[in-house]
Amino acid sequence: MDIKTFGEKDEEIEYILRPAVYCVMFNSQKDKIAIIQTSNGKFFLPGGGLENNETHA
């Protein structure tokens, strides 16, 4: 399985692998998507990190 990455890794930083699942959900007209806005104003796709016994499904 290939691990997808976004951006470039900084060789001076030690990264922690945290498997996660996110999705893109469209409305019935397929002209809008669902997003989550956090309390600090940032936006994310629905989803998140996998807990111990969770699967990607």
C-alpha distance matrix in Angstrom:
0.0 3.8 6.5 9.4 12.7 16.2 19.2 19.7 19.4 22.8 22.9 25.7 23.9 21.9 19.1 18.0 14.4 15.2 12.7 14.4 14.8 17.3 18.8 21.3 24.3 27.0 30.6 32.2 33.5 30.1 31.8 30.8 27.7 27.7 27.4 28.3 31.0 31.3 34.6 34.4 34.0 30.3 28.2 24.7 22.7 22.9 20.3 19.6 18.0 17.0 19.7 19.6 19.6 18.0 15.0 13.3 15.9
3.8 0.0 3.8 6.2 9.4 12.9 15.6 16.1 16.2 19.7 20.1 23.1 21.4 19.9 17.2 16.7 13.4 14.6 12.5 14.1 14.6 16.5 18.2 20.3 23.6 26.2 29.9 31.7 32.7 29.1 30.5 29.4 26.4 26.6 26.0 27.1 29.4 29.8 33.2 32.6 32.0 28.3 26.3 23.0 21.3 22.2 19.9 19.1 17.8 17.6 20.6 21.0 21.5 19.7 17.0 14.8 17.6
6.5 3.8 0.0 3.8 6.5 10.1 13.0 13.5 13.2 16.8 17.5 20.2 18.2 16.7 13.7 13.3 10.1 11.2 9.7 11.4 12.5 14.4 16.7 19.0 22.5 25.3 29.0 31.2 32.1 28.5 29.6 28.1 24.9 24.8 23.7 24.4 26.5 26.6 29.9 29.1 28.8 25.0 23.4 20.2 18.9 19.9 17.5 16.3 14.9 15.2 18.3 19.1 20.1 18.3 16.1 13.8 17.1
9.4 6.2 3.8 0.0 3.8 6.9 10.1 11.5 12.2 15.9 17.4 20.1 18.1 17.4 14.3 14.3 11.5 12.2 10.7 11.3 11.9 12.8 14.7 16.5 20.2 22.7 26.5 28.8 29.4 25.7 26.5 25.1 22.1 22.2 21.1 22.1 24.1 24.5 27.9 26.9 26.2 22.4 20.6 17.6 16.4 18.0 16.2 15.5 14.9 15.9 19.4 20.8 21.9 19.6 17.5 14.6 17.6
12.7 9.4 6.5 3.8 0.0 3.8 6.6 8.0 8.8 12.5 14.4 17.0 15.1 14.9 12.0 12.9 10.9 11.9 11.6 12.1 13.3 13.8 16.0 17.5 21.3 23.8 27.5 30.1 30.5 26.7 27.0 25.4 22.4 22.4 20.8 21.5 22.9 23.1 26.2 24.9 24.3 20.5 19.2 16.6 16.2 18.3 16.8 15.7 15.2 16.9 20.3 21.9 23.5 21.4 19.8 17.1 20.2
16.2 12.9 10.1 6.9 3.8 0.0 3.8 6.7 8.7 12.1 14.8 17.2 15.4 16.0 13.3 14.6 13.3 13.8 13.8 13.6 14.4 13.9 15.8 16.7 20.5 22.7 26.2 29.0 29.0 25.3 25.1 23.4 20.7 20.9 19.0 19.8 20.9 21.3 24.3 22.6 21.7 18.0 16.8 14.7 14.9 17.6 16.8 16.0 16.2 18.6 22.0 24.1 25.8 23.4 22.0 19.1 22.0
19.2 15.6 13.0 10.1 6.6 3.8 0.0 3.8 6.8 9.7 12.8 15.0 13.8 15.3 13.3 15.5 15.1 16.1 16.8 16.8 17.9 17.3 19.2 19.8 23.6 25.5 28.9 31.8 31.5 27.8 27.2 25.6 23.1 23.4 21.2 21.8 22.3 22.5 25.2 23.0 22.2 18.6 18.1 16.7 17.5 20.5 19.9 18.9 19.0 21.6 24.7 26.8 28.8 26.7 25.5 22.7 25.7
19.7 16.1 13.5 11.5 8.0 6.7 3.8 0.0 3.8 6.5 9.3 11.9 11.4 13.2 12.0 14.8 14.9 16.7 17.9 18.6 20.3 20.2 22.4 23.3 27.1 29.1 32.6 35.5 35.3 31.6 31.0 29.4 26.8 27.0 24.7 25.1 25.4 25.2 27.6 25.2 24.9 21.4 21.2 19.9 20.9 23.6 22.7 21.2 20.7 23.1 26.0 27.7 30.0 28.2 27.1 24.7 27.8
19.4 16.2 13.2 12.2 8.8 8.7 6.8 3.8 0.0 3.8 6.2 8.7 7.9 9.5 8.6 11.9 12.5 14.8 16.6 18.0 20.3 20.8 23.5 24.9 28.6 31.0 34.5 37.5 37.6 33.9 33.5 31.6 28.8 28.5 26.0 25.9 26.2 25.4 27.7 25.4 25.6 22.2 22.3 20.8 21.9 24.3 22.8 20.8 19.7 21.9 24.4 25.8 28.4 27.0 26.3 24.3 27.7
22.8 19.7 16.8 15.9 12.5 12.1 9.7 6.5 3.8 0.0 3.8 5.5 5.6 8.5 9.1 12.8 14.4 16.9 19.3 20.7 23.3 23.8 26.6 28.0 31.7 34.1 37.4 40.6 40.6 37.0 36.3 34.3 31.5 31.1 28.3 27.9 27.7 26.6 28.4 25.8 26.4 23.2 24.0 22.9 24.5 26.8 25.4 23.1 21.9 24.3 26.4 27.7 30.6 29.5 29.1 27.4 30.9
22.9 20.1 17.5 17.4 14.4 14.8 12.8 9.3 6.2 3.8 0.0 3.8 5.6 7.7 9.4 13.1 14.9 17.9 20.4 22.4 25.2 26.2 29.2 30.8 34.5 37.0 40.5 43.5 43.7 40.0 39.6 37.6 34.7 34.3 31.5 31.0 31.0 29.8 31.5 29.1 29.8 26.7 27.5 26.2 27.5 29.6 27.8 25.3 23.6 25.6 27.4 28.2 31.2 30.5 30.1 28.6 32.3
25.7 23.1 20.2 20.1 17.0 17.2 15.0 11.9 8.7 5.5 3.8 0.0 3.8 6.7 9.5 13.2 15.8 18.6 21.5 23.5 26.6 27.6 30.7 32.5 36.0 38.6 41.9 45.2 45.4 41.8 41.2 39.0 36.1 35.3 32.3 31.4 31.0 29.3 30.7 28.1 29.3 26.5 27.7 26.7 28.5 30.4 28.7 25.9 24.1 26.2 27.7 28.5 31.7 31.3 31.3 30.2 33.9
23.9 21.4 18.2 18.1 15.1 15.4 13.8 11.4 7.9 5.6 5.6 3.8 0.0 3.8 6.1 9.7 12.5 15.1 18.2 20.2 23.3 24.4 27.7 29.7 33.1 35.9 39.1 42.4 42.8 39.3 38.8 36.4 33.3 32.3 29.3 28.2 27.9 26.1 27.5 25.2 26.5 23.7 24.8 23.7 25.4 27.1 25.2 22.3 20.5 22.6 24.1 25.0 28.3 27.8 28.0 27.0 30.6
21.9 19.9 16.7 17.4 14.9 16.0 15.3 13.2 9.5 8.5 7.7 6.7 3.8 0.0 3.8 6.8 9.8 12.7 16.0 18.4 21.8 23.5 26.9 29.3 32.7 35.7 39.0 42.2 42.9 39.5 39.3 36.8 33.5 32.2 29.4 28.2 28.2 26.3 27.9 26.0 27.5 24.6 25.5 23.8 25.2 26.5 24.1 21.0 18.6 20.3 21.4 22.0 25.3 25.1 25.5 24.8 28.5
19.1 17.2 13.7 14.3 12.0 13.3 13.3 12.0 8.6 9.1 9.4 9.5 6.1 3.8 0.0 3.8 6.5 9.2 12.3 14.6 18.0 19.7 23.2 25.7 29.0 32.1 35.4 38.5 39.4 35.9 35.9 33.4 30.0 28.7 26.0 24.9 25.3 23.6 25.5 23.9 25.2 22.1 22.5 20.6 21.7 22.9 20.4 17.3 15.0 16.8 18.3 19.1 22.3 21.8 22.0 21.2 24.9
18.0 16.7 13.3 14.3 12.9 14.6 15.5 14.8 11.9 12.8 13.1 13.2 9.7 6.8 3.8 0.0 3.8 6.1 9.6 12.2 15.9 18.1 21.7 24.6 27.7 31.0 34.2 37.3 38.6 35.2 35.5 32.8 29.3 27.7 25.1 23.8 24.5 22.7 24.7 23.7 25.1 22.0 22.3 19.9 20.7 21.3 18.4 15.1 12.2 13.6 14.7 15.4 18.6 18.3 18.9 18.4 22.1
14.4 13.4 10.1 11.5 10.9 13.3 15.1 14.9 12.5 14.4 14.9 15.8 12.5 9.8 6.5 3.8 0.0 3.8 6.4 9.5 13.0 15.6 19.2 22.2 25.3 28.7 32.0 34.9 36.2 32.9 33.5 31.0 27.4 25.9 23.8 22.9 24.2 22.8 25.3 24.6 25.5 22.3 21.9 19.0 19.1 19.5 16.4 13.3 10.4 11.2 12.9 13.6 16.3 15.7 15.7 15.1 18.9
15.2 14.6 11.2 12.2 11.9 13.8 16.1 16.7 14.8 16.9 17.9 18.6 15.1 12.7 9.2 6.1 3.8 0.0 3.8 6.3 10.1 12.7 16.4 19.7 22.5 26.0 29.2 32.1 33.7 30.5 31.1 28.5 24.8 23.0 20.9 19.8 21.3 20.0 22.5 22.2 23.2 20.1 19.4 16.4 16.3 16.2 13.0 9.7 6.6 7.7 9.7 11.1 13.8 12.8 13.1 12.5 16.1
12.7 12.5 9.7 10.7 11.6 13.8 16.8 17.9 16.6 19.3 20.4 21.5 18.2 16.0 12.3 9.6 6.4 3.8 0.0 3.8 7.2 10.4 13.9 17.3 20.0 23.6 26.8 29.5 31.2 28.1 29.1 26.6 22.9 21.3 19.8 19.2 21.3 20.6 23.5 23.6 24.1 20.8 19.5 16.0 15.1 14.6 11.2 8.7 5.9 5.9 8.9 10.4 12.1 10.4 9.9 8.9 12.6
14.4 14.1 11.4 11.3 12.1 13.6 16.8 18.6 18.0 20.7 22.4 23.5 20.2 18.4 14.6 12.2 9.5 6.3 3.8 0.0 3.8 6.8 10.4 13.9 16.5 20.1 23.2 26.0 27.8 24.7 25.7 23.1 19.3 17.6 16.2 15.7 18.1 17.7 20.9 21.2 21.4 18.2 16.4 12.8 11.5 10.9 7.5 5.3 4.0 5.2 8.9 11.5 12.7 10.1 9.6 7.7 10.9
14.8 14.6 12.5 11.9 13.3 14.4 17.9 20.3 20.3 23.3 25.2 26.6 23.3 21.8 18.0 15.9 13.0 10.1 7.2 3.8 0.0 3.8 6.9 10.6 13.0 16.7 19.8 22.4 24.3 21.3 22.6 20.1 16.4 14.8 14.1 14.3 17.3 17.6 21.1 21.8 21.3 18.2 15.8 12.0 9.7 8.6 5.6 5.7 6.5 7.1 10.8 13.6 13.8 10.5 9.2 6.3 8.6
17.3 16.5 14.4 12.8 13.8 13.9 17.3 20.2 20.8 23.8 26.2 27.6 24.4 23.5 19.7 18.1 15.6 12.7 10.4 6.8 3.8 0.0 3.8 7.2 9.8 13.4 16.5 19.4 21.0 18.0 19.0 16.4 12.7 11.3 10.6 11.3 14.5 15.5 19.2 19.8 18.8 15.7 12.8 9.0 6.2 5.7 4.2 6.2 8.7 10.3 13.8 16.9 17.2 13.7 12.5 9.4 10.7
18.8 18.2 16.7 14.7 16.0 15.8 19.2 22.4 23.5 26.6 29.2 30.7 27.7 26.9 23.2 21.7 19.2 16.4 13.9 10.4 6.9 3.8 0.0 3.8 6.2 9.8 13.1 15.8 17.4 14.4 15.7 13.4 9.8 9.0 9.6 11.4 14.9 16.7 20.5 21.3 19.7 16.9 13.5 10.0 6.3 5.9 6.4 9.5 12.3 13.5 16.8 19.9 19.6 15.9 14.4 11.0 11.2
21.3 20.3 19.0 16.5 17.5 16.7 19.8 23.3 24.9 28.0 30.8 32.5 29.7 29.3 25.7 24.6 22.2 19.7 17.3 13.9 10.6 7.2 3.8 0.0 3.8 6.6 10.1 12.9 14.1 10.8 12.0 9.9 6.5 6.9 8.3 11.2 14.6 17.1 20.9 21.6 19.4 16.7 13.0 10.3 6.7 7.4 9.4 12.6 15.7 17.2 20.5 23.6 23.3 19.6 18.0 14.6 14.4
24.3 23.6 22.5 20.2 21.3 20.5 23.6 27.1 28.6 31.7 34.5 36.0 33.1 32.7 29.0 27.7 25.3 22.5 20.0 16.5 13.0 9.8 6.2 3.8 0.0 3.8 6.8 9.7 11.4 8.9 10.5 8.3 5.4 5.5 8.5 11.5 15.0 17.8 21.3 22.6 20.3 18.1 14.4 12.1 8.7 8.3 10.8 14.5 17.8 19.0 21.9 25.1 24.4 20.7 19.3 16.2 15.1
27.0 26.2 25.3 22.7 23.8 22.7 25.5 29.1 31.0 34.1 37.0 38.6 35.9 35.7 32.1 31.0 28.7 26.0 23.6 20.1 16.7 13.4 9.8 6.6 3.8 0.0 3.8 6.5 7.7 5.1 7.0 5.7 4.5 6.6 10.1 13.5 16.6 19.9 23.2 24.4 21.6 19.8 16.0 14.5 11.5 11.7 14.5 18.1 21.5 22.8 25.7 28.9 28.1 24.4 22.9 19.8 18.5
30.6 29.9 29.0 26.5 27.5 26.2 28.9 32.6 34.5 37.4 40.5 41.9 39.1 39.0 35.4 34.2 32.0 29.2 26.8 23.2 19.8 16.5 13.1 10.1 6.8 3.8 0.0 3.8 5.5 5.1 6.8 5.8 6.4 7.9 11.6 14.8 17.6 21.0 24.0 25.5 22.6 21.4 17.8 16.8 14.2 13.9 17.0 20.7 24.2 25.4 28.1 31.3 30.4 26.7 25.5 22.6 21.0
32.2 31.7 31.2 28.8 30.1 29.0 31.8 35.5 37.5 40.6 43.5 45.2 42.4 42.2 38.5 37.3 34.9 32.1 29.5 26.0 22.4 19.4 15.8 12.9 9.7 6.5 3.8 0.0 3.8 5.4 8.0 8.7 9.9 11.7 15.4 18.5 21.4 24.8 27.7 29.3 26.4 25.2 21.6 20.5 17.7 17.3 20.1 23.8 27.2 28.1 30.7 33.7 32.5 28.8 27.3 24.5 22.4
33.5 32.7 32.1 29.4 30.5 29.0 31.5 35.3 37.6 40.6 43.7 45.4 42.8 42.9 39.4 38.6 36.2 33.7 31.2 27.8 24.3 21.0 17.4 14.1 11.4 7.7 5.5 3.8 0.0 3.8 5.5 7.6 10.1 12.8 16.2 19.6 22.0 25.7 28.5 29.7 26.5 25.4 21.8 21.2 18.7 19.0 22.1 25.7 29.1 30.4 33.2 36.3 35.3 31.6 30.0 26.9 25.2
30.1 29.1 28.5 25.7 26.7 25.3 27.8 31.6 33.9 37.0 40.0 41.8 39.3 39.5 35.9 35.2 32.9 30.5 28.1 24.7 21.3 18.0 14.4 10.8 8.9 5.1 5.1 5.4 3.8 0.0 3.8 5.8 7.6 10.8 14.0 17.6 20.2 23.8 26.9 27.8 24.7 23.1 19.4 18.5 15.8 16.6 19.5 23.0 26.3 27.7 30.7 33.8 33.0 29.2 27.5 24.2 22.9
31.8 30.5 29.6 26.5 27.0 25.1 27.2 31.0 33.5 36.3 39.6 41.2 38.8 39.3 35.9 35.5 33.5 31.1 29.1 25.7 22.6 19.0 15.7 12.0 10.5 7.0 6.8 8.0 5.5 3.8 0.0 3.8 7.1 10.6 13.2 16.8 18.8 22.5 25.5 26.1 22.7 21.3 17.9 17.7 15.7 17.1 20.3 23.7 27.1 28.9 32.0 35.3 34.9 31.1 29.6 26.3 25.3
30.8 29.4 28.1 25.1 25.4 23.4 25.6 29.4 31.6 34.3 37.6 39.0 36.4 36.8 33.4 32.8 31.0 28.5 26.6 23.1 20.1 16.4 13.4 9.9 8.3 5.7 5.8 8.7 7.6 5.8 3.8 0.0 3.8 6.9 9.5 13.1 15.1 18.8 21.7 22.5 19.2 17.9 14.5 14.3 12.5 13.8 17.2 20.5 24.1 26.1 29.0 32.5 32.2 28.5 27.4 24.2 23.4
27.7 26.4 24.9 22.1 22.4 20.7 23.1 26.8 28.8 31.5 34.7 36.1 33.3 33.5 30.0 29.3 27.4 24.8 22.9 19.3 16.4 12.7 9.8 6.5 5.4 4.5 6.4 9.9 10.1 7.6 7.1 3.8 0.0 3.8 6.5 10.2 12.8 16.3 19.5 20.4 17.4 15.7 12.0 11.1 8.9 10.1 13.5 16.8 20.3 22.4 25.3 28.7 28.6 24.9 23.8 20.7 20.1
27.7 26.6 24.8 22.2 22.4 20.9 23.4 27.0 28.5 31.1 34.3 35.3 32.3 32.2 28.7 27.7 25.9 23.0 21.3 17.6 14.8 11.3 9.0 6.9 5.5 6.6 7.9 11.7 12.8 10.8 10.6 6.9 3.8 0.0 3.8 7.0 10.1 13.3 16.6 17.9 15.3 13.8 10.2 9.1 7.0 7.2 10.9 14.2 17.9 20.0 22.6 26.2 26.1 22.6 22.0 19.2 18.7
27.4 26.0 23.7 21.1 20.8 19.0 21.2 24.7 26.0 28.3 31.5 32.3 29.3 29.4 26.0 25.1 23.8 20.9 19.8 16.2 14.1 10.6 9.6 8.3 8.5 10.1 11.6 15.4 16.2 14.0 13.2 9.5 6.5 3.8 0.0 3.8 6.6 9.9 13.3 14.3 11.8 10.1 6.5 5.7 4.9 6.2 9.8 12.5 16.2 18.8 21.3 25.0 25.5 22.2 22.0 19.3 19.5
28.3 27.1 24.4 22.1 21.5 19.8 21.8 25.1 25.9 27.9 31.0 31.4 28.2 28.2 24.9 23.8 22.9 19.8 19.2 15.7 14.3 11.3 11.4 11.2 11.5 13.5 14.8 18.5 19.6 17.6 16.8 13.1 10.2 7.0 3.8 0.0 3.8 6.4 9.9 11.4 9.5 8.2 5.5 5.2 6.0 6.2 9.3 11.2 14.8 17.6 19.7 23.5 24.3 21.3 21.7 19.5 20.0
31.0 29.4 26.5 24.1 22.9 20.9 22.3 25.4 26.2 27.7 31.0 31.0 27.9 28.2 25.3 24.5 24.2 21.3 21.3 18.1 17.3 14.5 14.9 14.6 15.0 16.6 17.6 21.4 22.0 20.2 18.8 15.1 12.8 10.1 6.6 3.8 0.0 3.8 6.8 8.0 5.9 5.6 4.5 6.5 9.0 9.8 12.4 13.5 16.8 20.0 21.8 25.6 26.8 24.0 24.8 22.8 23.5
31.3 29.8 26.6 24.5 23.1 21.3 22.5 25.2 25.4 26.6 29.8 29.3 26.1 26.3 23.6 22.7 22.8 20.0 20.6 17.7 17.6 15.5 16.7 17.1 17.8 19.9 21.0 24.8 25.7 23.8 22.5 18.8 16.3 13.3 9.9 6.4 3.8 0.0 3.8 5.4 5.3 5.5 6.4 8.0 10.9 11.3 12.9 13.0 15.7 19.0 20.3 24.1 25.7 23.4 24.6 23.0 24.1
34.6 33.2 29.9 27.9 26.2 24.3 25.2 27.6 27.7 28.4 31.5 30.7 27.5 27.9 25.5 24.7 25.3 22.5 23.5 20.9 21.1 19.2 20.5 20.9 21.3 23.2 24.0 27.7 28.5 26.9 25.5 21.7 19.5 16.6 13.3 9.9 6.8 3.8 0.0 3.8 5.5 7.6 9.6 11.7 14.7 14.9 16.4 16.2 18.5 21.7 22.6 26.2 28.0 26.0 27.6 26.3 27.4
34.4 32.6 29.1 26.9 24.9 22.6 23.0 25.2 25.4 25.8 29.1 28.1 25.2 26.0 23.9 23.7 24.6 22.2 23.6 21.2 21.8 19.8 21.3 21.6 22.6 24.4 25.5 29.3 29.7 27.8 26.1 22.5 20.4 17.9 14.3 11.4 8.0 5.4 3.8 0.0 3.8 5.8 9.1 11.7 15.2 16.3 17.6 17.1 19.2 22.7 23.9 27.4 29.6 27.5 28.9 27.4 28.9
34.0 32.0 28.8 26.2 24.3 21.7 22.2 24.9 25.6 26.4 29.8 29.3 26.5 27.5 25.2 25.1 25.5 23.2 24.1 21.4 21.3 18.8 19.7 19.4 20.3 21.6 22.6 26.4 26.5 24.7 22.7 19.2 17.4 15.3 11.8 9.5 5.9 5.3 5.5 3.8 0.0 3.8 6.6 10.0 13.4 15.0 17.1 17.3 19.9 23.5 25.1 28.7 30.6 28.2 29.1 27.1 28.4
30.3 28.3 25.0 22.4 20.5 18.0 18.6 21.4 22.2 23.2 26.7 26.5 23.7 24.6 22.1 22.0 22.3 20.1 20.8 18.2 18.2 15.7 16.9 16.7 18.1 19.8 21.4 25.2 25.4 23.1 21.3 17.9 15.7 13.8 10.1 8.2 5.6 5.5 7.6 5.8 3.8 0.0 3.8 6.9 10.5 12.7 14.5 14.6 17.2 20.8 22.8 26.4 28.3 25.7 26.4 24.2 25.7
28.2 26.3 23.4 20.6 19.2 16.8 18.1 21.2 22.3 24.0 27.5 27.7 24.8 25.5 22.5 22.3 21.9 19.4 19.5 16.4 15.8 12.8 13.5 13.0 14.4 16.0 17.8 21.6 21.8 19.4 17.9 14.5 12.0 10.2 6.5 5.5 4.5 6.4 9.6 9.1 6.6 3.8 0.0 3.8 7.1 9.6 11.9 12.8 15.9 19.4 21.7 25.5 26.9 24.0 24.2 21.8 22.9
24.7 23.0 20.2 17.6 16.6 14.7 16.7 19.9 20.8 22.9 26.2 26.7 23.7 23.8 20.6 19.9 19.0 16.4 16.0 12.8 12.0 9.0 10.0 10.3 12.1 14.5 16.8 20.5 21.2 18.5 17.7 14.3 11.1 9.1 5.7 5.2 6.5 8.0 11.7 11.7 10.0 6.9 3.8 0.0 3.8 6.5 8.4 9.5 12.7 16.0 18.6 22.3 23.5 20.5 20.5 18.0 19.2
22.7 21.3 18.9 16.4 16.2 14.9 17.5 20.9 21.9 24.5 27.5 28.5 25.4 25.2 21.7 20.7 19.1 16.3 15.1 11.5 9.7 6.2 6.3 6.7 8.7 11.5 14.2 17.7 18.7 15.8 15.7 12.5 8.9 7.0 4.9 6.0 9.0 10.9 14.7 15.2 13.4 10.5 7.1 3.8 0.0 3.8 6.3 8.6 12.1 14.8 17.7 21.3 22.0 18.6 18.2 15.4 16.2
22.9 22.2 19.9 18.0 18.3 17.6 20.5 23.6 24.3 26.8 29.6 30.4 27.1 26.5 22.9 21.3 19.5 16.2 14.6 10.9 8.6 5.7 5.9 7.4 8.3 11.7 13.9 17.3 19.0 16.6 17.1 13.8 10.1 7.2 6.2 6.2 9.8 11.3 14.9 16.3 15.0 12.7 9.6 6.5 3.8 0.0 3.8 7.0 10.8 12.9 15.5 19.1 19.4 16.0 15.9 13.5 13.8
20.3 19.9 17.5 16.2 16.8 16.8 19.9 22.7 22.8 25.4 27.8 28.7 25.2 24.1 20.4 18.4 16.4 13.0 11.2 7.5 5.6 4.2 6.4 9.4 10.8 14.5 17.0 20.1 22.1 19.5 20.3 17.2 13.5 10.9 9.8 9.3 12.4 12.9 16.4 17.6 17.1 14.5 11.9 8.4 6.3 3.8 0.0 3.8 7.2 9.1 11.9 15.4 15.8 12.5 12.5 10.4 11.3
19.6 19.1 16.3 15.5 15.7 16.0 18.9 21.2 20.8 23.1 25.3 25.9 22.3 21.0 17.3 15.1 13.3 9.7 8.7 5.3 5.7 6.2 9.5 12.6 14.5 18.1 20.7 23.8 25.7 23.0 23.7 20.5 16.8 14.2 12.5 11.2 13.5 13.0 16.2 17.1 17.3 14.6 12.8 9.5 8.6 7.0 3.8 0.0 3.8 6.6 9.3 12.9 14.1 11.3 11.9 10.4 12.3
18.0 17.8 14.9 14.9 15.2 16.2 19.0 20.7 19.7 21.9 23.6 24.1 20.5 18.6 15.0 12.2 10.4 6.6 5.9 4.0 6.5 8.7 12.3 15.7 17.8 21.5 24.2 27.2 29.1 26.3 27.1 24.1 20.3 17.9 16.2 14.8 16.8 15.7 18.5 19.2 19.9 17.2 15.9 12.7 12.1 10.8 7.2 3.8 0.0 3.8 6.5 9.8 11.6 9.4 10.5 9.7 12.4
17.0 17.6 15.2 15.9 16.9 18.6 21.6 23.1 21.9 24.3 25.6 26.2 22.6 20.3 16.8 13.6 11.2 7.7 5.9 5.2 7.1 10.3 13.5 17.2 19.0 22.8 25.4 28.1 30.4 27.7 28.9 26.1 22.4 20.0 18.8 17.6 20.0 19.0 21.7 22.7 23.5 20.8 19.4 16.0 14.8 12.9 9.1 6.6 3.8 0.0 3.8 6.7 8.0 5.8 7.1 7.5 10.3
19.7 20.6 18.3 19.4 20.3 22.0 24.7 26.0 24.4 26.4 27.4 27.7 24.1 21.4 18.3 14.7 12.9 9.7 8.9 8.9 10.8 13.8 16.8 20.5 21.9 25.7 28.1 30.7 33.2 30.7 32.0 29.0 25.3 22.6 21.3 19.7 21.8 20.3 22.6 23.9 25.1 22.8 21.7 18.6 17.7 15.5 11.9 9.3 6.5 3.8 0.0 3.8 5.9 5.4 8.4 10.2 12.4
19.6 21.0 19.1 20.8 21.9 24.1 26.8 27.7 25.8 27.7 28.2 28.5 25.0 22.0 19.1 15.4 13.6 11.1 10.4 11.5 13.6 16.9 19.9 23.6 25.1 28.9 31.3 33.7 36.3 33.8 35.3 32.5 28.7 26.2 25.0 23.5 25.6 24.1 26.2 27.4 28.7 26.4 25.5 22.3 21.3 19.1 15.4 12.9 9.8 6.7 3.8 0.0 3.8 5.8 8.8 11.5 13.7
19.6 21.5 20.1 21.9 23.5 25.8 28.8 30.0 28.4 30.6 31.2 31.7 28.3 25.3 22.3 18.6 16.3 13.8 12.1 12.7 13.8 17.2 19.6 23.3 24.4 28.1 30.4 32.5 35.3 33.0 34.9 32.2 28.6 26.1 25.5 24.3 26.8 25.7 28.0 29.6 30.6 28.3 26.9 23.5 22.0 19.4 15.8 14.1 11.6 8.0 5.9 3.8 0.0 3.8 6.7 10.2 11.6
18.0 19.7 18.3 19.6 21.4 23.4 26.7 28.2 27.0 29.5 30.5 31.3 27.8 25.1 21.8 18.3 15.7 12.8 10.4 10.1 10.5 13.7 15.9 19.6 20.7 24.4 26.7 28.8 31.6 29.2 31.1 28.5 24.9 22.6 22.2 21.3 24.0 23.4 26.0 27.5 28.2 25.7 24.0 20.5 18.6 16.0 12.5 11.3 9.4 5.8 5.4 5.8 3.8 0.0 3.8 6.8 8.1
15.0 17.0 16.1 17.5 19.8 22.0 25.5 27.1 26.3 29.1 30.1 31.3 28.0 25.5 22.0 18.9 15.7 13.1 9.9 9.6 9.2 12.5 14.4 18.0 19.3 22.9 25.5 27.3 30.0 27.5 29.6 27.4 23.8 22.0 22.0 21.7 24.8 24.6 27.6 28.9 29.1 26.4 24.2 20.5 18.2 15.9 12.5 11.9 10.5 7.1 8.4 8.8 6.7 3.8 0.0 3.8 5.3
13.3 14.8 13.8 14.6 17.1 19.1 22.7 24.7 24.3 27.4 28.6 30.2 27.0 24.8 21.2 18.4 15.1 12.5 8.9 7.7 6.3 9.4 11.0 14.6 16.2 19.8 22.6 24.5 26.9 24.2 26.3 24.2 20.7 19.2 19.3 19.5 22.8 23.0 26.3 27.4 27.1 24.2 21.8 18.0 15.4 13.5 10.4 10.4 9.7 7.5 10.2 11.5 10.2 6.8 3.8 0.0 3.8
15.9 17.6 17.1 17.6 20.2 22.0 25.7 27.8 27.7 30.9 32.3 33.9 30.6 28.5 24.9 22.1 18.9 16.1 12.6 10.9 8.6 10.7 11.2 14.4 15.1 18.5 21.0 22.4 25.2 22.9 25.3 23.4 20.1 18.7 19.5 20.0 23.5 24.1 27.4 28.9 28.4 25.7 22.9 19.2 16.2 13.8 11.3 12.3 12.4 10.3 12.4 13.7 11.6 8.1 5.3 3.8 0.0
